Every structure is written in structure tokens, then in C-alpha cells.
Amino acid sequence: MEQILNTIGVDSDLLNTNPIHNRETTMRIMGISHTTLKKYEDEEILQSSRFRRKKYYTKEAIVDCIKSNLNLSQKNVWETMWE
């Protein structure tokens, strides 16, 4: 998975530094703008948590967002063929 993240331009080193990230770090990890991050939240693609008027994102929420955008959450046809 880490190789895929690096290939698409996700900063996996920064992603793995902390289990929780703020907005600025999340934008840097994913390589997206503030507008795109807000759109992902509005469409409920990226789950956030609020604490003291600031938004935070877990590592799992960021990875799930990336998986849903790349359709990686669904199994590949070749992976399910032999089950």
C-alpha cells in the first residue's frame, strides 16, 4: 500500500508520523487544496473530528479517503477469481 501511496504523490512518511493530523498537515499529506479537502468532507468521503474549534483527521480516515477515490476498497477481479 505504501508503494501505491508514494506513486500517486501521497506523503506516506508524513502520514505515518502521527495517528492524528490537523487540516494543514492533511492537505500536505494528500497534496490537495483547502477547497478539495472541504469537498471531501461535504461529500462524506473524509471523516473528521472536531476538538476546540479545530478539525482533525485520523490516519485511517485519510487512507480510507484515498482508497475510496481510487476504488482500492473493492477487491480486484483477479483477487476474487480464486475464492
N, C-alpha and C positions, 0 to 999 in steps of 0.2 A: 504493500500500500504506500509506503514511504517513497518508493521509486516513482509511482504514479503521481503523487503529490508534487515531487520535485519536477517532473516532466511538464506538468501543467502550470508551474510557476508559483506553487504554494510554498511558503517559507516553513518547511517542516521543523527546522531547528528551533525557530521562534515558537512554533506551535507546541513543541514538547517541553519548553522551558517551564511553563506553569499550567496547572489544571484549569485556571480561570483567567480570562483575558478581558480587558476593557475594550471600548469601541475602537480607539486608535490602533491598538495592537491587533485587533481582529481585522481591521481594514488592511493593515500592513501584511498580516499573515496571508490573507486571501488575495491581496493585490486588487482590491476593489475600492470604489469611491464611497463617500458617505451616502450618496443617493442610492447606490446599489444595495448597500447594507440595510438601509431603511426599507427598500422594496422587498428584500428577503424577509424582513421582519413582518411587514404588512401582509405578505402572502403566506406567512407562517412556514416558510422554508427554513428559517433560522430562529431557534428559540433563544430568548434572552431572559435574564433575571435582573430585577431592579433592587438596588440597595442604596439608600441615602441619595436618591435622585440621580443615580448613575446606573448605566446598563453594563452588564457583564455577560460573557458568553463562556460556556464550558468547552473544553477541548472536544468532547463527544458531540456537542451541538454543532461545532464548526465542521467536524469530519462528516457528520450526517448531512449537513447542508451541501457539502461538496459531492458526497455520494448521490444525493437526490438530483443534483444538477447534471451529473454525468451518467445517470442511470446505473450506477455501480451497486445500488442496493438490491437490484434484481439480479438473479443468477443468470449467467450466460447460458445460451442454448447448449453449448458443448459441455458445460459443467453438469447440467441436469440430464443429459442424454444417458448417462450410465447409472443413474439412480434407479 
